[in-house]
């Protein structure tokens, strides 16, 4: 197992390094992860809604059964059939307990549904934030490429290095570092939620 673990760790490290060197790809991977989480949460919400509807129908059916047995208890009392009263009351009580359990189950489903809807909202907000960052990164990358193309087109690439050019390199390094720092902060925030 040690060789497999070492290989796995090596590949994970190489992937992380590659993504650090290509922050736009890291953003795309994060967006894809958020899309998948949103899709899974939507499926969970749909499933919970179906379960909730079934639970409500089941509770309604049990309530109708309780009502039927309540009427039978009263009918047996009115008809003087004491031999049926106790058994009918036991059946009614058993149905009441069953109804209470079903009610508790439905309340649990409703709570999970509310939590899932809140999670969906948070995922959607996070996805919008990441999309905005991706758009900023795309714009910055396009501007850097356009600037590089202008430099090459104007023939400045043959000129000796000027202090302005070294400042542009420094600016690019800081932008890349700041973008990576923001990505790490967003990952940490996503992990907390």
C-alpha positions in Angstrom: 0.0 0.0 0.0 2.9 2.4 0.7 3.9 2.7 -3.0 0.3 3.4 -4.0 -0.1 6.0 -1.2 3.2 7.7 -2.3 2.1 7.8 -5.9 -1.3 9.1 -4.9 0.3 11.9 -2.8 2.8 12.7 -5.6 -0.1 13.1 -8.1 -2.1 15.2 -5.7 0.9 17.5 -5.1 1.5 17.8 -8.8 -2.2 18.7 -9.4 -2.2 21.3 -6.7 1.0 22.8 -8.1 -0.5 22.9 -11.6 -3.6 24.5 -10.3 -1.6 27.1 -8.3 0.3 27.9 -11.5 -3.0 28.2 -13.5 -5.4 29.9 -11.2 -8.1 30.2 -13.9 -8.2 26.4 -14.1 -8.5 26.2 -10.3 -11.5 28.6 -10.5 -13.1 26.4 -13.2 -12.6 23.3 -11.1 -14.2 25.1 -8.1 -17.1 26.2 -10.3 -17.6 22.7 -11.5 -17.6 21.4 -7.9 -20.1 24.0 -6.9 -22.3 23.1 -9.9 -22.2 19.5 -8.9 -23.1 20.4 -5.3 -26.0 22.5 -6.5 -27.3 19.7 -8.7 -27.0 17.2 -5.8 -28.8 19.5 -3.4 -31.6 20.1 -6.0 -32.0 16.4 -6.3 -32.1 16.0 -2.5 -34.7 18.8 -2.2 -36.9 17.1 -4.9 -36.6 13.8 -3.1 -37.5 15.3 0.3 -40.5 17.1 -1.2 -41.8 13.7 -2.6 -41.2 12.1 0.8 -43.0 15.0 2.5 -46.0 14.6 0.2 -46.1 10.9 0.9 -45.8 11.5 4.6 -48.7 14.0 4.5 -50.9 11.6 2.5 -50.0 8.8 5.0 -50.9 11.0 8.0 -54.2 12.0 6.3 -55.0 8.3 5.8 -54.2 7.5 9.4 -56.3 10.4 10.6 -59.3 9.1 8.5 -58.7 5.7 10.0 -58.6 7.2 13.6 -61.9 9.0 12.8 -63.5 5.8 11.6 -62.5 3.9 14.7 -63.6 6.8 17.0 -67.1 6.6 15.4 -67.1 2.9 15.9 -66.2 3.3 19.6 -69.1 5.7 20.0 -71.4 3.4 18.0 -70.4 0.4 20.1 -71.0 2.5 23.3 -74.4 3.7 22.1 -75.4 0.2 20.9 -74.5 -1.3 24.3 -71.8 -3.5 22.8 -69.3 -3.4 25.7 -67.5 -6.4 24.2 -66.5 -4.2 21.2 -65.9 -0.9 23.0 -62.5 -1.9 24.6 -61.1 -3.4 21.4 -62.2 -0.4 19.3 -60.6 2.0 21.9 -57.4 0.0 21.8 -57.3 0.2 18.0 -58.0 3.9 18.1 -55.2 4.5 20.6 -52.8 2.4 18.5 -53.7 4.5 15.5 -53.2 7.7 17.5 -49.7 6.6 18.5 -48.9 5.6 14.9 -50.2 9.0 13.7 -48.0 10.8 16.2 -44.9 8.9 15.0 -45.8 9.7 11.4 -46.2 13.4 12.4 -42.8 13.4 14.0 -41.3 11.8 10.9 -42.9 14.5 8.7 -41.6 17.3 10.9 -38.1 15.8 10.5 -38.5 15.8 6.7 -39.6 19.4 6.8 -36.6 20.4 8.9 -34.2 18.6 6.5 -36.0 20.3 3.5 -35.5 23.7 5.1 -31.8 22.9 5.8 -31.3 21.7 2.2 -32.9 24.8 0.8 -30.6 27.0 2.9 -27.6 25.0 1.8 -28.7 25.5 -1.8 -29.0 29.2 -1.3 -25.4 29.3 0.2 -24.1 27.2 -2.7 -25.7 29.5 -5.2 -24.2 32.6 -3.5 -20.8 31.0 -3.4 -21.0 30.0 -7.1 -21.9 33.6 -8.0 -18.8 34.8 -6.1 -16.6 32.3 -7.8 -18.0 33.2 -11.2 -17.3 36.9 -10.5 -13.7 36.0 -9.5 -13.4 33.8 -12.7 -14.6 36.7 -14.8 -12.0 39.0 -13.1 -9.3 36.5 -13.7 -10.3 36.1 -17.3 -10.3 39.9 -17.8 -6.8 40.2 -16.2 -5.5 37.3 -18.3 -6.9 38.8 -21.5 -5.4 42.2 -20.6 -2.0 40.6 -19.9 -2.2 38.8 -23.2 -3.1 41.9 -25.1 -0.3 43.8 -23.4 2.2 41.1 -24.3 0.9 41.1 -27.9 1.3 44.9 -28.0 4.9 44.6 -26.7 5.7 42.0 -29.3 4.0 43.9 -32.1 5.8 47.1 -31.3 9.1 45.3 -31.2 9.8 46.2 -27.6 10.9 42.7 -26.9 14.2 43.5 -28.6 14.7 46.6 -26.5 16.8 46.3 -23.3 14.9 45.8 -20.1 13.6 49.0 -18.7 12.6 49.6 -15.1 9.0 50.0 -16.3 9.0 46.4 -17.7 10.4 45.0 -14.5 7.7 46.9 -12.6 5.1 45.3 -14.9 6.5 41.8 -14.1 6.4 42.6 -10.4 2.7 43.8 -10.8 1.8 40.5 -12.6 3.5 38.5 -9.9 1.6 40.3 -7.2 -1.7 40.0 -9.0 -1.2 36.2 -9.4 -0.2 35.9 -5.7 -3.2 38.0 -4.6 -5.6 36.0 -6.8 -4.2 32.7 -5.3 -4.6 34.1 -1.8 -8.2 35.0 -2.5 -8.9 31.6 -3.9 -7.5 29.9 -0.8 -9.7 32.2 1.4 -12.7 31.2 -0.7 -11.9 27.5 -0.3 -11.6 27.9 3.4 -14.9 29.7 3.6 -16.5 27.0 1.4 -15.1 24.3 3.7 -16.6 26.0 6.7 -20.2 26.0 5.3 
